[in-house]
Amino acid sequence: MAKRKTKKTKASTVIRSHTEKTAPTGLEYIFHHVFFPPKRPQKDDRTIQSVRVLLQEVLDALTSFQEISQGDHQKLNQCAEMVHQQLVCQSRDGGIDSERVYEALSYLADRQ
């Protein structure tokens, strides 16, 4: 059986470099909420930083997938834009900034 060479993709580089910058709790949060949901009974382990890390990883993954996939990217672009707007609309304390929401809605309306 021939050994398969693993090509280093931008996605793996992005994930690796971003993971190295984040605290282990950020990475644990991603694993627990994307791959391995916490056991029941669940407790609220959400922090502002962990949610931002998760959203940024989703955005990075969408962007990387767009770069390596073929075909129409309209739906991927829409998903990436929604995640980006969610990040932009969050205030530093984790709440929703009403001015940023208004700006995001105006931006989306102008694109129609």
All heavy atoms as an XYZ file, in Angstrom:
904
protein
N       0.843     -1.163      0.000
C       0.000      0.000      0.000
C       0.896      1.237      0.000
O       1.764      1.381      0.842
C      -0.899     -0.033      1.237
C      -1.875      1.097      1.257
S      -2.910      1.115      2.742
C      -3.971     -0.252      2.432
N       0.685      2.141     -0.948
C       1.494      3.346     -1.057
C       1.092      4.345      0.018
O      -0.078      4.478      0.342
C       1.313      3.969     -2.437
N       2.073      5.025      0.525
C       1.816      6.035      1.540
C       1.317      7.297      0.854
O       1.904      7.755     -0.111
C       3.105      6.317      2.304
C       2.888      6.733      3.698
C       4.214      6.841      4.408
C       3.953      6.855      5.892
N       5.172      7.045      6.642
N       0.229      7.825      1.345
C      -0.367      9.014      0.754
C       0.271     10.261      1.359
O       0.375     10.379      2.562
C      -1.867      9.015      1.025
C      -2.637      9.842      0.065
C      -4.073      9.576      0.256
N      -4.624     10.737      0.956
C      -5.852     10.838      1.355
N      -6.680      9.850      1.186
N      -6.286     11.904      1.945
N       0.704     11.167      0.490
C       1.274     12.413      0.972
C       0.140     13.350      1.368
O      -0.854     13.464      0.675
C       2.117     13.084     -0.102
C       3.413     12.375     -0.356
C       4.263     13.153     -1.306
C       5.576     12.458     -1.537
N       6.441     13.209     -2.422
N       0.304     14.007      2.487
C      -0.685     14.960      2.958
C      -0.287     16.344      2.487
O       0.801     16.821      2.800
C      -0.772     14.947      4.498
O      -1.009     13.618      4.925
C      -1.879     15.847      4.992
N      -1.164     16.954      1.721
C      -0.907     18.289      1.224
C      -1.287     19.295      2.300
O      -2.357     19.217      2.883
C      -1.731     18.544     -0.037
C      -1.469     19.879     -0.661
C      -2.300     20.051     -1.908
C      -2.081     21.434     -2.487
N      -2.940     21.694     -3.608
N      -0.418     20.218      2.566
C      -0.684     21.255      3.560
C      -1.599     22.294      2.904
O      -1.216     22.944      1.940
C       0.624     21.892      4.016
C       0.462     22.839      5.167
C       1.819     23.315      5.633
C       1.672     24.238      6.808
N       2.954     24.715      7.267
N      -2.805     22.409      3.411
C      -3.765     23.346      2.843
C      -3.788     24.625      3.652
O      -3.305     24.687      4.778
C      -5.185     22.747      2.846
O      -5.583     22.555      4.206
C      -5.237     21.437      2.089
N      -4.368     25.643      3.057
C      -4.493     26.910      3.771
C      -5.373     26.718      5.006
O      -5.122     27.304      6.042
C      -5.079     27.978      2.866
C      -5.138     29.306      3.569
C      -5.553     30.420      2.690
C      -5.504     31.692      3.516
N      -6.203     32.764      2.982
N      -6.410     25.881      4.878
C      -7.313     25.653      6.012
C      -6.552     25.097      7.200
O      -6.723     25.551      8.325
C      -8.443     24.706      5.614
N      -5.690     24.112      6.959
C      -4.949     23.537      8.083
C      -3.974     24.550      8.658
O      -3.763     24.603      9.861
C      -4.206     22.270      7.655
O      -3.208     22.571      6.698
N      -3.392     25.391      7.807
C      -2.485     26.422      8.280
C      -3.236     27.451      9.100
O      -2.776     27.870     10.154
C      -1.801     27.123      7.086
O      -1.140     26.131      6.314
C      -0.798     28.156      7.561
N      -4.414     27.870      8.610
C      -5.219     28.856      9.327
C      -5.629     28.312     10.682
O      -5.488     28.978     11.701
C      -6.468     29.253      8.506
C      -7.455     30.023      9.346
C      -6.066     30.044      7.290
N      -6.127     27.083     10.704
C      -6.575     26.497     11.967
C      -5.406     26.340     12.916
O      -5.492     26.684     14.083
C      -7.294     25.152     11.715
C      -8.635     25.407     11.028
C      -7.495     24.393     13.016
C      -9.309     24.177     10.518
N      -4.287     25.837     12.417
C      -3.126     25.624     13.277
C      -2.617     26.955     13.818
O      -2.380     27.099     15.000
C      -2.011     24.909     12.515
C      -0.889     24.436     13.415
C       0.158     23.602     12.680
N      -0.420     22.475     11.992
C      -0.547     22.380     10.664
N      -0.142     23.349      9.891
N      -1.076     21.326     10.106
N      -2.474     27.974     12.958
C      -1.931     29.240     13.428
C      -2.904     29.927     14.370
O      -2.500     30.531     15.346
C      -1.596     30.154     12.250
O      -2.771     30.525     11.568
N      -4.203     29.820     14.103
C      -5.174     30.447     14.992
C      -5.238     29.709     16.323
O      -5.329     30.327     17.370
C      -6.557     30.486     14.341
C      -7.552     31.256     15.143
N      -7.492     32.621     15.241
C      -8.574     30.861     15.915
C      -8.464     33.037     16.022
N      -9.130     31.998     16.447
N      -5.148     28.392     16.270
C      -5.206     27.590     17.483
C      -4.012     27.893     18.376
O      -4.148     27.959     19.587
C      -5.240     26.091     17.127
O      -6.361     25.865     16.287
C      -5.359     25.234     18.358
N      -2.851     28.105     17.767
C      -1.669     28.404     18.558
C      -1.811     29.734     19.282
O      -1.245     29.939     20.336
C      -0.431     28.417     17.658
C      -0.066     27.034     17.156
C       0.956     27.063     16.030
O       1.371     28.166     15.616
O       1.326     25.988     15.555
N      -2.603     30.644     18.724
C      -2.784     31.958     19.333
C      -3.855     31.949     20.417
O      -3.895     32.834     21.239
C      -3.189     32.984     18.264
C      -2.133     33.234     17.217
C      -2.678     34.176     16.179
C      -1.810     34.185     14.942
N      -2.420     34.920     13.860
N      -4.765     30.992     20.388
C      -5.868     30.993     21.343
C      -5.509     30.178     22.571
O      -4.682     29.279     22.525
C      -7.148     30.405     20.717
O      -6.889     29.068     20.321
C      -7.607     31.223     19.535
N      -6.163     30.517     23.650
C      -5.959     29.765     24.886
C      -6.538     28.374     24.722
O      -7.477     28.171     23.945
C      -6.655     30.493     26.030
N      -6.008     27.395     25.454
C      -6.545     26.035     25.360
C      -8.047     25.988     25.621
O      -8.744     25.176     25.050
C      -5.763     25.272     26.425
C      -4.506     26.047     26.602
C      -4.863     27.472     26.327
N      -8.555     26.865     26.448
C      -9.991     26.843     26.710
C     -10.785     27.202     25.456
O     -11.870     26.702     25.266
C     -10.359     27.805     27.856
O      -9.868     29.104     27.528
C      -9.770     27.352     29.175
N     -10.230     28.058     24.597
C     -10.899     28.385     23.340
C     -10.985     27.167     22.435
O     -12.024     26.885     21.839
N      -9.894     26.429     22.355
C      -9.873     25.218     21.542
C     -10.803     24.161     22.124
O     -11.545     23.502     21.402
C      -8.444     24.686     21.430
C      -8.239     23.477     20.530
C      -8.709     23.767     19.116
C      -6.780     23.080     20.522
N     -10.770     24.019     23.445
C     -11.675     23.067     24.097
C     -13.129     23.432     23.817
O     -13.957     22.565     23.565
C     -11.446     23.046     25.604
C     -10.204     22.311     26.028
C     -10.052     22.345     27.535
O     -10.958     21.856     28.228
O      -9.028     22.866     27.996
N     -13.431     24.706     23.863
C     -14.795     25.175     23.606
C     -15.226     24.778     22.196
O     -16.332     24.293     21.991
C     -14.866     26.692     23.783
C     -16.263     27.241     23.693
C     -17.101     27.229     24.797
C     -16.753     27.781     22.510
C     -18.381     27.728     24.737
C     -18.035     28.294     22.432
C     -18.844     28.266     23.541
O     -20.121     28.752     23.471
N     -14.330     24.951     21.227
C     -14.648     24.577     19.843
C     -14.909     23.078     19.756
O     -15.906     22.646     19.170
C     -13.506     24.992     18.894
C     -13.458     26.517     18.791
C     -13.692     24.364     17.517
C     -12.229     27.042     18.087
N     -14.042     22.268     20.330
C     -14.246     20.820     20.276
C     -15.545     20.410     20.953
O     -16.293     19.595     20.436
C     -13.069     20.066     20.906
C     -11.870     19.999     20.018
C     -10.625     20.367     20.506
C     -11.969     19.583     18.713
C      -9.508     20.315     19.691
C     -10.862     19.527     17.888
C      -9.628     19.897     18.383
N     -15.839     20.993     22.102
C     -17.038     20.608     22.841
C     -18.322     21.054     22.161
O     -19.353     20.390     22.300
C     -16.997     21.168     24.256
C     -16.033     20.448     25.136
N     -15.883     20.741     26.454
C     -15.159     19.445     24.886
C     -14.970     19.957     26.982
N     -14.511     19.164     26.041
N     -18.290     22.146     21.443
C     -19.514     22.671     20.861
C     -19.665     22.377     19.379
O     -20.749     22.567     18.833
C     -19.630     24.165     21.147
C     -19.858     24.417     22.602
N     -21.106     24.418     23.158
C     -18.987     24.602     23.620
C     -21.004     24.618     24.450
N     -19.726     24.718     24.765
N     -18.619     21.894     18.733
C     -18.720     21.524     17.329
C     -18.690     20.006     17.173
O     -19.529     19.427     16.498
C     -17.595     22.177     16.493
C     -17.643     21.702     15.056
C     -17.700     23.699     16.561
N     -17.748     19.363     17.819
C     -17.559     17.927     17.634
C     -18.116     17.074     18.767
O     -18.722     16.037     18.532
C     -16.066     17.611     17.455
C     -15.442     18.322     16.308
C     -14.569     19.374     16.525
C     -15.749     17.970     15.007
C     -14.000     20.047     15.464
C     -15.188     18.637     13.938
C     -14.309     19.681     14.160
N     -17.873     17.463     19.991
C     -18.243     16.662     21.147
C     -19.059     17.487     22.129
O     -18.519     18.045     23.084
C     -16.993     16.133     21.869
C     -16.006     15.468     20.969
C     -14.766     16.031     20.748
C     -16.325     14.282     20.336
C     -13.840     15.420     19.915
C     -15.415     13.667     19.503
C     -14.173     14.231     19.285
N     -20.372     17.584     21.911
C     -21.182     18.370     22.851
C     -21.016     17.855     24.277
O     -20.823     16.669     24.498
C     -22.614     18.143     22.358
C     -22.466     17.735     20.933
C     -21.154     16.990     20.847
N     -21.079     18.769     25.272
C     -20.909     18.365     26.668
C     -21.963     17.340     27.093
O     -23.057     17.306     26.548
C     -21.093     19.662     27.449
C     -20.980     20.747     26.462
C     -21.327     20.180     25.128
N     -21.595     16.526     28.063
C     -22.539     15.532     28.579
C     -23.648     16.228     29.352
O     -23.465     17.315     29.886
C     -21.809     14.546     29.493
C     -20.777     13.719     28.783
C     -20.084     12.795     29.758
C     -18.992     12.012     29.044
N     -18.218     11.205     29.961
N     -24.776     15.563     29.457
C     -25.887     16.105     30.241
C     -25.659     15.810     31.704
O     -25.078     14.790     32.015
C     -27.197     15.497     29.777
C     -27.501     15.921     28.358
C     -28.834     15.325     27.929
N     -28.986     15.435     26.516
C     -29.677     16.405     25.923
N     -30.305     17.287     26.631
N     -29.768     16.451     24.626
N     -26.085     16.572     32.650
C     -26.706     17.886     32.449
C     -25.665     18.916     32.033
O     -24.550     18.928     32.542
C     -27.275     18.229     33.817
C     -26.425     17.487     34.770
C     -25.982     16.231     34.044
N     -26.067     19.735     31.089
C     -25.142     20.734     30.569
C     -25.148     21.979     31.449
O     -26.159     22.346     32.010
C     -25.535     21.121     29.145
C     -25.438     19.966     28.184
C     -25.876     20.365     26.789
O     -26.271     21.486     26.562
N     -25.815     19.425     25.868
N     -24.012     22.577     31.535
C     -23.932     23.857     32.221
C     -23.513     24.902     31.200
O     -22.954     24.571     30.158
C     -22.944     23.801     33.377
C     -21.506     23.547     32.956
C     -20.587     23.552     34.145
C     -19.167     23.372     33.632
N     -18.203     23.567     34.655
N     -23.795     26.131     31.496
C     -23.448     27.213     30.586
C     -21.967     27.529     30.732
O     -21.533     28.058     31.747
C     -24.299     28.442     30.886
C     -24.110     29.533     29.853
O     -23.456     29.283     28.824
O     -24.623     30.640     30.076
N     -21.187     27.162     29.730
C     -19.745     27.413     29.761
C     -19.351     28.503     28.771
O     -18.200     28.656     28.423
C     -18.966     26.133     29.483
C     -19.249     25.565     28.103
O     -20.215     26.008     27.450
O     -18.507     24.671     27.678
N     -20.324     29.270     28.360
C     -20.112     30.291     27.345
C     -19.442     31.523     27.958
O     -19.813     31.991     29.025
C     -21.468     30.675     26.767
C     -21.480     31.687     25.713
C     -22.868     31.937     25.219
N     -23.848     31.355     26.120
C     -25.143     31.525     26.026
N     -25.629     32.262     25.088
N     -25.966     30.959     26.881
N     -18.438     32.018     27.253
C     -17.817     33.295     27.592
C     -17.793     34.129     26.322
O     -17.918     33.591     25.215
C     -16.372     33.132     28.115
O     -15.557     32.598     27.058
C     -16.295     32.238     29.339
N     -17.616     35.408     26.473
C     -17.562     36.297     25.314
C     -16.441     35.861     24.383
O     -16.630     35.736     23.174
C     -17.352     37.754     25.768
C     -18.526     38.209     26.629
C     -17.156     38.682     24.590
C     -18.251     39.450     27.441
N     -15.285     35.608     24.961
C     -14.121     35.223     24.153
C     -14.335     33.886     23.446
O     -13.991     33.745     22.279
C     -12.858     35.171     25.024
C     -11.594     34.858     24.251
C     -11.258     35.886     23.181
O     -11.619     37.050     23.282
N     -10.579     35.453     22.156
N     -14.901     32.906     24.125
C     -15.076     31.589     23.509
C     -16.068     31.652     22.350
O     -15.870     30.987     21.331
C     -15.513     30.547     24.541
O     -16.736     30.899     25.135
N     -17.103     32.446     22.474
C     -18.070     32.588     21.381
C     -17.406     33.279     20.193
O     -17.578     32.868     19.039
C     -19.327     33.356     21.849
C     -20.221     33.716     20.681
C     -20.092     32.530     22.877
N     -16.617     34.311     20.465
C     -15.920     35.014     19.374
C     -14.923     34.076     18.673
O     -14.798     34.097     17.454
C     -15.225     36.255     19.897
C     -16.206     37.357     20.292
C     -15.523     38.676     20.536
N     -14.983     39.292     19.343
C     -15.701     39.954     18.428
N     -16.986     40.073     18.574
N     -15.110     40.495     17.389
N     -14.210     33.264     19.461
C     -13.266     32.309     18.866
C     -14.009     31.318     17.973
O     -13.584     31.038     16.854
C     -12.465     31.568     19.966
C     -11.726     30.371     19.396
C     -11.489     32.512     20.653
N     -15.129     30.801     18.453
C     -15.911     29.850     17.677
C     -16.419     30.488     16.384
O     -16.291     29.903     15.302
C     -17.079     29.314     18.507
C     -17.990     28.298     17.835
C     -17.227     27.046     17.420
C     -19.135     27.928     18.767
N     -16.980     31.687     16.469
C     -17.474     32.375     15.271
C     -16.343     32.675     14.290
O     -16.504     32.511     13.073
C     -18.193     33.666     15.652
C     -19.549     33.504     16.311
C     -20.067     34.855     16.805
C     -20.553     32.872     15.360
N     -15.187     33.078     14.798
C     -14.059     33.370     13.916
C     -13.565     32.103     13.227
O     -13.213     32.126     12.046
C     -12.915     34.032     14.694
C     -11.796     34.535     13.799
C     -12.262     35.589     12.809
O     -12.841     36.588     13.202
N     -12.009     35.372     11.531
N     -13.537     30.992     13.949
C     -13.133     29.722     13.334
C     -14.112     29.299     12.237
O     -13.703     28.804     11.190
C     -13.014     28.619     14.386
C     -11.787     28.725     15.256
C     -10.483     28.539     14.490
O     -10.453     27.872     13.430
O      -9.476     29.082     14.963
N     -15.402     29.488     12.489
C     -16.409     29.160     11.469
C     -16.196     30.043     10.240
O     -16.215     29.561      9.096
C     -17.846     29.322     12.025
C     -18.882     29.255     10.923
C     -18.124     28.262     13.080
N     -15.960     31.334     10.447
C     -15.723     32.255      9.340
C     -14.457     31.872      8.577
O     -14.455     31.837      7.344
C     -15.625     33.686      9.864
C     -15.447     34.781      8.826
C     -16.582     34.775      7.810
C     -15.362     36.132      9.507
N     -13.386     31.553      9.297
C     -12.137     31.129      8.646
C     -12.338     29.847      7.845
O     -11.814     29.705      6.742
C     -11.030     30.919      9.679
C     -10.561     32.214     10.318
O     -10.904     33.307      9.810
O      -9.866     32.135     11.349
N     -13.105     28.911      8.389
C     -13.356     27.651      7.690
C     -14.182     27.889      6.421
O     -13.892     27.295      5.377
C     -14.077     26.672      8.614
N     -15.187     28.742      6.501
C     -15.985     29.068      5.310
C     -15.118     29.708      4.228
O     -15.209     29.360      3.052
C     -17.133     30.018      5.677
C     -18.336     29.402      6.362
C     -19.235     30.496      6.931
C     -19.117     28.526      5.401
N     -14.259     30.621      4.647
C     -13.375     31.294      3.699
C     -12.409     30.306      3.058
O     -12.215     30.309      1.845
C     -12.589     32.419      4.417
O     -13.532     33.325      4.998
C     -11.702     33.166      3.454
N     -11.825     29.443      3.861
C     -10.895     28.435      3.334
C     -11.608     27.471      2.403
O     -11.069     27.090      1.365
C     -10.249     27.658      4.482
O      -9.465     28.509      5.262
N     -12.819     27.070      2.762
C     -13.577     26.147      1.922
C     -13.905     26.794      0.581
O     -13.843     26.136     -0.458
C     -14.852     25.698      2.635
C     -15.610     24.647      1.881
C     -15.108     23.363      1.763
C     -16.815     24.951      1.270
C     -15.790     22.389      1.059
C     -17.510     23.976      0.558
C     -16.993     22.704      0.460
N     -14.221     28.082      0.587
C     -14.494     28.786     -0.662
C     -13.275     28.759     -1.577
O     -13.406     28.608     -2.793
C     -14.870     30.248     -0.398
C     -16.257     30.434      0.130
C     -16.513     31.888      0.477
O     -15.709     32.511      1.161
N     -17.621     32.408      0.013
N     -12.100     28.909     -0.995
C     -10.874     28.962     -1.782
C     -10.532     27.620     -2.431
O      -9.940     27.592     -3.500
C      -9.713     29.432     -0.907
C      -9.853     30.877     -0.482
C      -8.808     31.296      0.532
O      -7.950     30.459      0.897
O      -8.855     32.461      0.960
N     -10.904     26.518     -1.792
C     -10.527     25.215     -2.343
C     -11.670     24.525     -3.091
O     -11.435     23.544     -3.778
C      -9.980     24.268     -1.250
C     -11.030     23.984     -0.178
C      -8.715     24.830     -0.646
C     -10.607     22.931      0.828
N     -12.885     25.031     -2.947
C     -14.012     24.378     -3.617
C     -14.247     25.004     -4.982
O     -13.798     26.106     -5.276
C     -15.281     24.490     -2.764
O     -15.680     25.833     -2.664
N     -14.959     24.264     -5.802
C     -15.280     24.732     -7.144
C     -16.773     24.975     -7.227
O     -17.545     24.434     -6.457
C     -14.864     23.686     -8.170
C     -13.376     23.430     -8.167
C     -12.997     22.308     -9.105
O     -13.846     21.650     -9.680
N     -11.707     22.102     -9.269
N     -17.149     25.784     -8.167
C     -18.570     26.009     -8.387
C     -19.053     27.329     -7.834
O     -18.276     28.213     -7.473
N     -20.363     27.444     -7.757
C     -21.009     28.665     -7.321
C     -20.848     28.822     -5.814
O     -21.168     27.935     -5.036
C     -22.493     28.607     -7.694
C     -23.220     29.887     -7.364
O     -22.557     30.927     -7.181
O     -24.461     29.852     -7.280
N     -20.365     29.977     -5.408
C     -20.117     30.230     -3.994
C     -21.145     31.169     -3.380
O     -20.920     31.696     -2.287
C     -18.720     30.815     -3.782
C     -17.631     29.858     -4.104
N     -16.632     30.157     -4.974
C     -17.389     28.604     -3.667
C     -15.808     29.132     -5.072
N     -16.252     28.173     -4.293
N     -22.267     31.376     -4.032
C     -23.251     32.331     -3.540
C     -23.710     31.996     -2.117
O     -23.734     32.861     -1.247
C     -24.452     32.412     -4.469
C     -25.475     33.440     -4.010
C     -26.657     33.540     -4.957
O     -26.724     32.847     -5.956
N     -27.585     34.405     -4.628
N     -24.065     30.757     -1.866
C     -24.537     30.355     -0.531
C     -23.413     30.460      0.495
O     -23.640     30.891      1.626
C     -25.103     28.933     -0.544
C     -26.331     28.772     -1.398
C     -27.498     29.501     -0.802
C     -28.728     29.268     -1.652
N     -29.832     30.130     -1.316
N     -22.203     30.055      0.125
C     -21.065     30.172      1.045
C     -20.791     31.636      1.372
O     -20.512     31.976      2.527
C     -19.823     29.533      0.441
C     -19.786     28.013      0.377
C     -18.566     27.544     -0.396
C     -19.797     27.416      1.763
N     -20.873     32.499      0.354
C     -20.674     33.931      0.582
C     -21.724     34.477      1.541
O     -21.401     35.279      2.430
C     -20.726     34.712     -0.732
C     -19.536     34.454     -1.609
O     -18.482     34.048     -1.152
N     -19.710     34.666     -2.903
N     -22.971     34.056      1.371
C     -24.040     34.515      2.256
C     -23.808     34.059      3.697
O     -23.977     34.832      4.641
C     -25.403     34.029      1.756
C     -25.855     34.705      0.489
C     -27.106     34.067     -0.100
O     -27.465     32.946      0.231
N     -27.761     34.792     -0.994
N     -23.410     32.809      3.859
C     -23.128     32.283      5.207
C     -21.959     33.035      5.838
O     -22.029     33.425      7.015
C     -22.810     30.796      5.143
S     -24.222     29.755      4.780
N     -20.895     33.232      5.069
C     -19.726     33.942      5.586
C     -20.098     35.370      5.968
O     -19.658     35.877      7.007
C     -18.598     33.932      4.553
N     -20.918     36.009      5.159
C     -21.338     37.373      5.465
C     -22.180     37.419      6.740
O     -22.027     38.337      7.557
C     -22.112     37.967      4.283
C     -22.480     39.415      4.458
C     -21.273     40.341      4.576
O     -20.241     40.067      3.937
O     -21.373     41.329      5.318
N     -23.056     36.444      6.933
C     -23.878     36.409      8.144
C     -23.010     36.240      9.397
O     -23.214     36.923     10.402
C     -24.913     35.285      8.069
C     -26.058     35.570      7.131
S     -27.415     34.390      7.204
C     -26.623     32.828      6.989
N     -22.039     35.340      9.333
C     -21.156     35.122     10.488
C     -20.325     36.376     10.742
O     -20.159     36.807     11.886
C     -20.257     33.883     10.277
C     -19.224     33.764     11.386
C     -21.104     32.616     10.202
N     -19.826     36.971      9.667
C     -19.044     38.207      9.807
C     -19.880     39.306     10.458
O     -19.411     39.996     11.378
C     -18.528     38.671      8.443
C     -17.871     40.009      8.484
N     -16.624     40.204      9.034
C     -18.299     41.228      8.075
C     -16.322     41.480      8.946
N     -17.317     42.123      8.372
N     -21.110     39.480     10.006
C     -21.980     40.508     10.575
C     -22.289     40.225     12.041
O     -22.395     41.149     12.847
C     -23.274     40.651      9.766
C     -23.084     41.241      8.393
C     -22.443     42.623      8.416
O     -22.618     43.408      9.343
N     -21.678     42.916      7.381
N     -22.420     38.949     12.391
C     -22.652     38.608     13.793
C     -21.454     39.022     14.650
O     -21.618     39.549     15.744
C     -22.932     37.120     13.950
C     -23.336     36.744     15.360
C     -23.778     35.304     15.489
O     -23.832     34.568     14.510
N     -24.097     34.899     16.696
N     -20.258     38.789     14.146
C     -19.053     39.218     14.871
C     -18.993     40.738     14.980
O     -18.673     41.274     16.039
C     -17.799     38.704     14.152
C     -17.406     37.268     14.423
C     -16.374     36.804     13.401
C     -16.861     37.112     15.824
N     -19.306     41.419     13.896
C     -19.238     42.875     13.873
C     -20.262     43.500     14.824
O     -19.993     44.517     15.462
C     -19.456     43.394     12.426
C     -19.693     44.887     12.389
C     -18.271     43.016     11.559
N     -21.424     42.884     14.942
C     -22.515     43.451     15.750
C     -22.353     43.230     17.245
O     -23.079     43.822     18.037
C     -23.859     42.894     15.288
S     -24.326     43.493     13.661
N     -21.416     42.398     17.640
C     -21.209     42.158     19.066
C     -20.412     43.295     19.684
O     -19.434     43.767     19.117
C     -20.445     40.858     19.298
C     -21.278     39.638     19.162
C     -20.486     38.403     19.544
O     -19.271     38.420     19.623
N     -21.182     37.317     19.758
N     -20.845     43.717     20.853
C     -20.085     44.716     21.598
C     -18.995     44.000     22.392
O     -18.975     42.774     22.478
C     -21.012     45.501     22.524
O     -21.609     44.633     23.465
N     -18.119     44.761     22.989
C     -17.008     44.173     23.755
C     -17.482     43.337     24.932
O     -16.812     42.408     25.350
C     -16.065     45.258     24.238
C     -15.300     45.906     23.127
C     -14.213     46.800     23.717
N     -13.540     47.541     22.672
C     -12.462     47.110     22.038
N     -11.955     45.939     22.326
N     -11.898     47.841     21.116
N     -18.661     43.675     25.471
C     -19.166     42.918     26.624
C     -19.997     41.704     26.211
O     -20.574     41.022     27.049
C     -19.964     43.820     27.564
C     -21.238     44.357     26.929
O     -21.497     44.070     25.743
O     -21.976     45.076     27.623
N     -20.052     41.424     24.905
C     -20.756     40.244     24.420
C     -22.192     40.485     24.023
O     -22.851     39.618     23.467
N     -22.688     41.670     24.297
C     -24.058     42.002     23.906
C     -24.128     42.414     22.442
O     -23.147     42.345     21.701
N     -25.291     42.839     22.052
C     -25.492     43.297     20.682
C     -25.477     44.823     20.684
O     -26.201     45.454     21.451
C     -26.832     42.778     20.114
C     -26.858     41.251     20.108
C     -27.100     43.331     18.733
C     -25.843     40.607     19.204
N     -24.670     45.397     19.824
C     -24.564     46.843     19.704
C     -25.611     47.308     18.699
O     -25.533     46.989     17.516
C     -23.150     47.209     19.235
C     -22.899     48.692     19.186
O     -23.791     49.439     18.735
O     -21.803     49.104     19.595
N     -26.605     48.065     19.156
C     -27.737     48.452     18.300
C     -27.300     49.300     17.103
O     -27.852     49.165     16.009
C     -28.801     49.188     19.113
O     -28.260     50.352     19.697
N     -26.294     50.154     17.285
C     -25.811     50.958     16.159
C     -25.180     50.075     15.092
O     -25.371     50.293     13.895
C     -24.804     52.001     16.645
C     -25.436     53.131     17.432
C     -24.409     54.159     17.870
O     -23.406     54.368     17.144
O     -24.612     54.741     18.945
N     -24.427     49.093     15.529
C     -23.784     48.174     14.575
C     -24.831     47.315     13.857
O     -24.679     47.007     12.681
C     -22.763     47.297     15.284
C     -21.562     48.064     15.762
C     -20.592     47.154     16.468
N     -19.472     47.900     17.018
C     -18.560     47.371     17.797
N     -18.634     46.096     18.137
N     -17.574     48.099     18.262
N     -25.885     46.932     14.564
C     -26.966     46.166     13.926
C     -27.627     47.021     12.854
O     -27.885     46.552     11.739
C     -28.006     45.673     14.968
C     -29.224     45.086     14.281
C     -27.375     44.652     15.901
N     -27.903     48.275     13.172
C     -28.511     49.186     12.199
C     -27.610     49.322     10.972
O     -28.076     49.257      9.840
C     -28.772     50.559     12.836
C     -29.375     51.535     11.872
C     -30.731     51.472     11.539
C     -28.591     52.514     11.272
C     -31.284     52.358     10.631
C     -29.134     53.409     10.367
C     -30.483     53.330     10.045
O     -31.011     54.205      9.142
N     -26.298     49.512     11.195
C     -25.349     49.623     10.083
C     -25.327     48.344      9.245
O     -25.283     48.391      8.015
C     -23.949     49.924     10.606
C     -23.795     51.309     11.187
C     -22.462     51.511     11.898
O     -21.586     50.605     11.840
O     -22.301     52.574     12.515
N     -25.360     47.183      9.916
C     -25.354     45.901      9.200
C     -26.610     45.742      8.364
O     -26.551     45.297      7.207
C     -25.208     44.740     10.188
N     -27.763     46.075      8.944
C     -29.015     45.965      8.193
C     -29.035     46.930      7.012
O     -29.506     46.579      5.922
C     -30.213     46.212      9.117
C     -30.463     45.129     10.154
C     -31.573     45.555     11.115
C     -30.805     43.801      9.499
N     -28.526     48.136      7.208
C     -28.447     49.107      6.106
C     -27.531     48.591      4.995
O     -27.842     48.697      3.816
C     -27.922     50.449      6.611
O     -28.804     51.005      7.552
N     -26.409     48.014      5.400
C     -25.458     47.437      4.438
C     -26.124     46.318      3.640
O     -26.014     46.272      2.410
C     -24.225     46.920      5.180
C     -23.293     46.107      4.327
C     -22.436     46.702      3.420
C     -23.263     44.710      4.448
C     -21.573     45.955      2.643
C     -22.396     43.955      3.669
C     -21.567     44.584      2.774
O     -20.728     43.827      2.000
N     -26.817     45.439      4.337
C     -27.486     44.337      3.651
C     -28.599     44.838      2.736
O     -28.797     44.315      1.640
C     -28.027     43.336      4.660
C     -26.971     42.566      5.453
C     -27.641     41.732      6.555
C     -26.143     41.687      4.545
N     -29.331     45.856      3.165
C     -30.396     46.418      2.328
C     -29.833     47.059      1.066
O     -30.425     46.935     -0.018
C     -31.203     47.443      3.136
N     -28.695     47.719      1.192
C     -28.069     48.359      0.024
C     -27.568     47.339     -0.985
O     -27.493     47.623     -2.176
C     -26.895     49.247      0.463
C     -27.354     50.480      1.213
O     -28.553     50.832      1.131
O     -26.510     51.093      1.914
N     -27.227     46.144     -0.512
C     -26.717     45.090     -1.408
C     -27.815     44.446     -2.226
O     -27.554     43.796     -3.214
C     -25.992     44.020     -0.593
C     -24.702     44.538     -0.017
C     -23.934     43.476      0.674
N     -23.629     42.407     -0.260
C     -23.280     41.177      0.097
N     -23.166     40.882      1.361
N     -23.025     40.259     -0.789
N     -29.066     44.592     -1.814
C     -30.197     43.950     -2.500
C     -30.485     44.592     -3.811
O     -30.532     45.415     -4.367
C     -31.444     43.973     -1.619
C     -31.260     43.194     -0.356
C     -31.353     41.697     -0.561
O     -32.117     41.220     -1.369
N     -30.569     40.940      0.164
